[in-house]
Amino acid sequence: MADLQKKAHALDTADELGKHREKFALDAGTVYLDGNSLGALPAHVPARMADVITREWGELRIRSWDESGWWTAPERIGDRIAPIVGAAQGQIVVGDSTSVNVFKAVVAAARLSADDRDEILVDATTFPTDGYIAESAARMTGHRIVPVDPAGMAAAAGPRTAAALVNHVDYRSGRRHDLPGITAALHAAGALAVWDLCHSAGALPVGLDAHGVDLAVGCTYKYLNGGPGSPAYLYVAERHQAAFDSPLPGWNSHNDPFAMTPGYEAAAGVVRGRVGTPDILSMLALEAALDVWDGVAIEDVRAKSLALTDFFLECVRAYVPEGRVTSVTPEAHDERGSQTALACENAPAVMAELIKRGVVGDLRRPDILRFGFTPLYVGFADAERAARVLAEVLADLPA
Ligand SMILES: Cc1ncc(COP(=O)(O)O)c(C=O)c1O
């Protein structure tokens, strides 16, 4: 135990990203390993929100749509997210939930594809909302859904495939799927690639432009720390924007919204992914939260994330008796996101007790303990403590 604590100390001392921890409101008594579900609060956000509410809303009122930049917030904040996911400016718009953006993206992909392609492949292990919505989108556009395990996605794409919807990192196991390879295989088959980045954006390099992704969606309340229910985003590659045909053509995506004309005419660019009035308070909390990324390279975040998850597993192996937990997250670095998922008997009781003892992870029923590692505010001593407390809990709750 002492050896691993010493090692944790040495790793934390050498860790350049550790300095960002002070940017977050965290209490020393808790190890927060749930940033893959709800990111921690950046410490400066409350003061910024107080200003938004008291001055921009309270004093400037309606003038803030122009004077405080509220109207253009969806595109402006999209451009702040762009470098984190490897996208050039002008391709990301923020707004609505991930679920709603999945709908926009899947319908738009179906409309962008050739008429004789009638299948939409969907990650068979997907987060449920994507599957529900893709099924409805397929029904509306005259397509049929084909569930495919991401490992078989490349082989499954063929002349009938219009598009595929795939999760970059699996929400349950933490498995990272091969975004470059699957995207290339889909393109070779003449199909479009739509990616869900909820569990990868802010945790590892995505390379949307470099890998030629067509459309992508993601949430901002996990690794981007935007706050509960903060708006999601939609990426539309520049080459598709002129033909992007939104199924939700609200007035905010109109070419001249204040002309209030009865006929719809889509705005140029990614703005056509907007729908209605943006949820400004959440948007501006997200915009402020993104300040923590200034001067941070996503490659450094990835390197620390892999080191943290490796070290956590090393500690688990050292402290937890054989057979009590089994990692369902792949060991290989290129198959892993930024969480460790441990299958465990009696997982609900184990997680409840962990949380009582100050180690906050979460549970995916029936038997998965999830521990998310957010390199900007989680350190190696946290990983060691989490494994140690897990061993103590398991000792007190016999199998
Ligand atoms: C991979 C994935 N996709 C979609 C969603 C749903 O997002 P929302 O509730 O913002 O629509 C989540 C939520 O956690 C998710 O993890």
PDBQT file of the ligand as one rigid body, heavy atoms in Angstrom, charges set to zero:
ROOT
HETATM    1  C1  LIG A 401     -23.728   8.255 -25.406  1.00  0.00    +0.000 C 
HETATM    2  C2  LIG A 401     -24.915   9.091 -25.045  1.00  0.00    +0.000 A 
HETATM    3  N1  LIG A 401     -25.757   9.496 -26.006  1.00  0.00    +0.000 NA
HETATM    4  C3  LIG A 401     -26.846  10.236 -25.712  1.00  0.00    +0.000 A 
HETATM    5  C4  LIG A 401     -27.136  10.621 -24.418  1.00  0.00    +0.000 A 
HETATM    6  C5  LIG A 401     -28.408  11.391 -24.129  1.00  0.00    +0.000 C 
HETATM    7  O1  LIG A 401     -28.201  12.721 -24.017  1.00  0.00    +0.000 OA
HETATM    8  P1  LIG A 401     -29.388  13.737 -23.694  1.00  0.00    +0.000 P 
HETATM    9  O2  LIG A 401     -30.043  13.252 -22.448  1.00  0.00    +0.000 OA
HETATM   10  O3  LIG A 401     -28.655  15.021 -23.503  1.00  0.00    +0.000 OA
HETATM   11  O4  LIG A 401     -30.317  13.770 -24.827  1.00  0.00    +0.000 OA
HETATM   12  C6  LIG A 401     -26.261  10.260 -23.386  1.00  0.00    +0.000 A 
HETATM   13  C7  LIG A 401     -26.518  10.677 -22.005  1.00  0.00    +0.000 C 
HETATM   14  O5  LIG A 401     -25.840  10.387 -21.069  1.00  0.00    +0.000 OA
HETATM   15  C8  LIG A 401     -25.127   9.463 -23.713  1.00  0.00    +0.000 A 
HETATM   16  O6  LIG A 401     -24.276   9.050 -22.763  1.00  0.00    +0.000 OA
ENDROOT
TORSDOF 0
